[in-house]
Amino acid sequence: MTIISMGLWLSILILVAFTVDRLFVKGIKLGAYRFFVGPAALVHNISQVLACLLTGAHVKSVKLADPKTGRVEHEKPKLRGIGDVIIAIAPLIACGAVLIFMPSFFREPLNIAQPLPKLVDTTPNSFANIGYGLLNTCKGTLEHLWAANYSLPFAAFLYVGLIFTIGLTPDKGKLIYAIFAIVALTAGAYFLDGRMNHAIEQFINNVLWVPLSFAMPLALIFLALAIVLSALASVLISKKKSTTPAQPAK
């Protein structure tokens, strides 16, 4: 069930990262947010441009601060259907690669808390157990962050991990393609794994599971922060509107 668990957690991570991105786009000054996630946005954009070239989609413009049209504006790919899917998951692959290689650059481990739990079967009890395990993973991450010795390299490590976790999200309008790709790849990997002597499962366990277990609690913590900040921004905007005197009619 490792492969199915991977697909499940990856889908949830994409949804959480997408929600965080939308909340910050709507709740705070867009330019400040795009500046904060700038390095991840750059990798995100480059991956999409390369995907557009690969699928024959003409790139019209690259926009860092336009939530309406997305970060990369392009025409329909010549490879219809599959081309849209490739463009949608390009940031997931590119930003995910950065997360995988982070320990080699920063000399910091990604396994700062217990790994995400895996499904044992598809019973309700198994899903309840992984939900409880997720809470333990988030709790362990918070405890590690609270007790950590915050040097400049460690702060940079957390910053890069956070922004590239958010960078995994597809652009607005491409979410459905990204989820479809994850589901299709999960199903394909599940049926091929037995014929490959479980090489796919070993790759997930040895390469992908620790970065995923690192990114998921970070995304959820950032989601909670995004909800709080968005609520505060809405209150301040409403208060400002209520205190602004009405303009007299001409």
C-alpha positions as CSV (number, residue, x, y, z in Angstrom):
1,M,0.0,0.0,0.0
2,T,3.0,2.3,-0.1
3,I,2.3,3.4,-3.6
4,I,-1.3,4.2,-2.9
5,S,-0.3,6.0,0.3
6,M,2.1,8.1,-1.7
7,G,-0.6,9.1,-4.2
8,L,-3.0,10.0,-1.4
9,W,-0.5,12.1,0.5
10,L,0.8,13.8,-2.6
11,S,-2.7,14.7,-3.7
12,I,-3.5,16.2,-0.2
13,L,-0.2,18.1,-0.3
14,I,-1.0,19.6,-3.7
15,L,-4.4,20.7,-2.5
16,V,-3.0,22.2,0.7
17,A,-0.2,24.1,-1.2
18,F,-2.8,25.3,-3.7
19,T,-5.0,26.6,-0.9
20,V,-2.2,28.3,0.8
21,D,-1.2,30.0,-2.5
22,R,-4.7,31.2,-3.1
23,L,-5.2,32.5,0.4
24,F,-2.0,34.5,0.3
25,V,-2.8,35.8,-3.2
26,K,-6.2,37.1,-2.0
27,G,-5.3,38.0,1.6
28,I,-2.0,40.0,1.4
29,K,-0.2,42.4,-0.9
30,L,0.5,40.2,-4.0
31,G,3.9,41.8,-4.7
32,A,5.2,41.1,-1.2
33,Y,4.1,37.5,-1.4
34,R,5.6,36.9,-4.8
35,F,8.8,38.4,-3.5
36,F,8.8,36.1,-0.5
37,V,8.4,33.0,-2.7
38,G,10.6,34.4,-5.5
39,P,13.2,31.6,-5.8
40,A,10.5,28.9,-5.9
41,A,8.4,31.0,-8.3
42,L,11.4,31.2,-10.6
43,V,11.9,27.4,-10.6
44,H,8.1,27.0,-11.0
45,N,8.1,29.3,-14.0
46,I,11.1,27.8,-15.7
47,S,9.7,24.3,-15.3
48,Q,6.4,25.3,-16.9
49,V,8.2,27.1,-19.8
50,L,10.3,24.0,-20.5
51,A,7.1,21.9,-20.3
52,C,5.4,24.2,-22.8
53,L,8.4,23.8,-25.2
54,L,8.2,20.1,-24.8
55,T,4.5,19.9,-25.5
56,G,4.5,22.5,-28.3
57,A,2.6,25.2,-26.4
58,H,3.5,28.8,-27.4
59,V,4.5,30.8,-24.3
60,K,2.9,34.3,-24.5
61,S,4.3,35.8,-21.3
62,V,5.7,34.9,-17.9
63,K,4.0,36.8,-15.1
64,L,5.2,36.6,-11.4
65,A,2.4,38.7,-10.0
66,D,-0.8,38.1,-11.9
67,P,-3.2,35.7,-10.0
68,K,-5.8,35.9,-12.8
69,T,-3.9,34.5,-15.7
70,G,-1.4,32.5,-13.7
71,R,2.4,32.8,-13.7
72,V,3.0,31.4,-17.2
73,E,0.5,32.4,-19.9
74,H,0.6,30.1,-22.9
75,E,-1.5,28.8,-25.7
76,K,-3.0,25.3,-25.8
77,P,-0.3,22.6,-26.3
78,K,-0.1,20.6,-29.5
79,L,-0.2,17.5,-27.5
80,R,-3.8,17.9,-26.4
81,G,-4.7,16.4,-23.1
82,I,-1.4,14.9,-22.1
83,G,0.3,18.2,-22.8
84,D,-1.9,20.0,-20.3
85,V,-1.1,17.3,-17.7
86,I,2.7,17.6,-18.3
87,I,2.6,21.4,-17.9
88,A,0.5,21.1,-14.7
89,I,2.9,18.7,-13.0
90,A,6.1,20.4,-14.2
91,P,6.3,22.5,-11.0
92,L,5.7,19.4,-8.8
93,I,8.7,17.7,-10.4
94,A,11.0,20.7,-10.4
95,C,10.3,22.0,-6.9
96,G,10.1,18.4,-5.6
97,A,13.6,17.8,-6.9
98,V,14.8,20.8,-4.9
99,L,13.3,19.4,-1.7
100,I,14.9,16.0,-2.4
101,F,18.4,17.5,-2.8
102,M,18.1,20.1,0.0
103,P,19.9,17.9,2.6
104,S,23.0,17.6,0.4
105,F,23.2,21.4,0.1
106,F,22.3,22.5,3.6
107,R,23.7,19.5,5.5
108,E,20.4,19.4,7.4
109,P,18.2,16.3,7.6
110,L,14.7,16.3,6.3
111,N,13.4,13.7,8.8
112,I,12.8,16.2,11.6
113,A,9.7,14.3,12.8
114,Q,8.3,10.8,12.5
115,P,7.5,9.9,8.9
116,L,4.0,10.1,7.5
117,P,2.0,6.9,8.1
118,K,1.1,4.6,5.3
119,L,-2.2,2.8,4.6
120,V,-2.4,-0.8,5.7
121,D,-5.6,-1.4,3.8
122,T,-8.6,0.6,2.6
123,T,-10.7,0.2,5.7
124,P,-12.1,3.2,7.6
125,N,-9.9,2.2,10.5
126,S,-6.7,2.4,8.4
127,F,-7.7,5.9,7.2
128,A,-8.3,6.9,10.8
129,N,-4.9,5.7,11.8
130,I,-3.1,7.7,9.1
131,G,-5.1,10.8,10.2
132,Y,-3.9,10.2,13.7
133,G,-0.3,9.6,12.4
134,L,-0.5,12.9,10.5
135,L,-1.3,14.8,13.7
136,N,1.7,13.1,15.4
137,T,4.0,14.1,12.4
138,C,2.8,17.8,12.6
139,K,3.2,17.7,16.4
140,G,6.8,16.4,16.1
141,T,7.6,19.0,13.5
142,L,6.3,21.9,15.7
143,E,8.3,20.5,18.7
144,H,11.4,20.3,16.5
145,L,11.0,23.9,15.3
146,W,10.3,25.2,18.8
147,A,13.4,23.5,20.3
148,A,15.7,24.1,17.3
149,N,18.9,26.2,17.5
150,Y,18.1,28.9,14.9
151,S,21.3,29.6,13.1
152,L,21.3,31.4,9.8
153,P,21.9,28.2,7.8
154,F,19.0,26.5,9.6
155,A,16.7,29.5,9.0
156,A,17.7,29.4,5.3
157,F,17.0,25.7,5.2
158,L,13.5,26.2,6.6
159,Y,12.8,29.1,4.3
160,V,13.8,27.1,1.2
161,G,11.8,24.1,2.3
162,L,8.8,26.2,2.9
163,I,8.7,28.2,-0.3
164,F,9.5,25.1,-2.5
165,T,6.7,23.2,-0.7
166,I,4.3,26.0,-1.8
167,G,6.0,26.0,-5.2
168,L,4.7,22.5,-5.8
169,T,1.3,23.9,-6.5
170,P,0.0,24.1,-10.1
171,D,-1.2,27.4,-11.4
172,K,-4.9,28.3,-11.1
173,G,-6.9,26.3,-13.7
174,K,-4.4,23.5,-13.8
175,L,-5.2,21.8,-10.4
176,I,-7.5,19.2,-11.9
177,Y,-4.8,18.2,-14.4
178,A,-2.2,17.8,-11.6
179,I,-4.5,15.7,-9.5
180,F,-5.4,13.5,-12.6
181,A,-1.7,13.0,-13.2
182,I,-1.1,11.9,-9.6
183,V,-4.0,9.5,-9.7
184,A,-2.9,8.1,-13.1
185,L,0.7,7.7,-12.1
186,T,-0.3,6.1,-8.8
187,A,-2.5,3.5,-10.6
188,G,0.2,2.8,-13.2
189,A,2.9,2.4,-10.6
190,Y,0.7,0.1,-8.5
191,F,0.2,-2.3,-11.4
192,L,3.8,-2.1,-12.7
193,D,5.5,-2.5,-9.3
194,G,5.0,-6.2,-9.1
195,R,6.6,-6.8,-12.5
196,M,9.6,-4.6,-11.6
197,N,10.4,-6.5,-8.4
198,H,9.0,-3.7,-6.3
199,A,11.6,-1.2,-7.5
200,I,9.0,1.6,-7.5
201,E,8.0,0.9,-3.9
202,Q,11.7,0.9,-2.9
203,F,12.3,4.2,-4.7
204,I,9.3,5.7,-2.9
205,N,10.6,4.5,0.5
206,N,14.2,5.4,-0.1
207,V,14.0,8.7,-2.0
208,L,10.5,10.2,-1.8
209,W,9.0,9.4,1.6
210,V,11.2,11.6,3.7
211,P,10.8,14.7,1.6
212,L,7.1,14.2,1.5
213,S,7.0,13.7,5.3
214,F,9.0,17.0,5.6
215,A,6.8,19.0,3.2
216,M,3.3,17.9,4.4
217,P,3.5,19.3,8.0
218,L,5.2,22.5,6.7
219,A,2.4,23.0,4.3
220,L,-0.3,22.4,7.0
221,I,1.5,24.8,9.4
222,F,1.7,27.4,6.7
223,L,-2.0,26.8,5.8
224,A,-2.9,27.6,9.4
225,L,-0.8,30.8,9.2
226,A,-2.4,31.7,5.9
227,I,-5.9,31.3,7.3
228,V,-5.1,33.5,10.3
229,L,-3.5,36.2,8.2
230,S,-6.3,36.2,5.7
231,A,-8.9,36.5,8.5
232,L,-7.0,39.5,10.0
233,A,-6.6,41.1,6.6
234,S,-10.4,40.7,6.0
235,V,-11.2,42.3,9.4
236,L,-8.8,45.2,8.8
237,I,-10.3,45.8,5.3
238,S,-13.8,45.7,6.7
239,K,-12.9,48.0,9.5
240,K,-11.3,50.5,7.1
241,K,-14.3,50.5,4.9
242,S,-16.7,51.0,7.8
243,T,-14.7,54.0,9.1
244,T,-14.3,55.7,5.7
245,P,-16.8,58.5,5.4
246,A,-19.2,58.2,2.5
247,Q,-18.7,60.6,-0.3
248,P,-21.5,63.2,-0.7
249,A,-23.7,62.9,-3.7
250,K,-23.0,65.4,-6.5
